[in-house]
Amino acid sequence: MLSRAATATLTAATHGSDGSDTVATLTAAAHTAGQVATVLLIVTAAVTFYLFTCLIWPFGKCRRCKGVGKFKSPFGNAFRHCGKCEGSGLRVRLGRHVINHMRAVRGAGQNSTSKGDKR
């Protein structure tokens, strides 16, 4: 008796009166999945492009001194070096920090002595 009630409910839920609701729902889900895939593809391409540019140009302008590396005294012509970039005018970009971290983790895994230890 329990299986007959479950079957009747399942049949009523899957075989509607006209079936157009099911088709509309599946079409909407397909459009949503396609949009999500497109957005993920665009984000992946943008992140890949940014990391590639960080490989080529790892430094950006210092945000405090705007790339000059020094500050002018308010009175006179004296200069002092920027404390953040220590006078270089450069900073390491966020993407380059990520690349350096990935390289360090990979290098630590390759240099592990536990894998190659044969005693």
RAJO-V786408 format. One line per field, one symbol per residue. psi: psi as a letter, one per 30 degrees, with the letter a starting at -180 (. if undefined). burial: # if it has 24 or more other ideal C-beta (glycine too) atoms within 12 Angstrom, else .. Layout:
psi=???
burial=???
This chain:
psi=eeeeeeeeeeeeefiaefffeeeeeeeeeeeeeeeeeeeeeeeeeeeeeeeeefeeifklkkfeghfeflkkkfjagkllkkfeghffgllkleeeeeeeeeeeeeeeefgkffegjj.
burial=..................................................#..........#..#................#..#....##...##..#....................
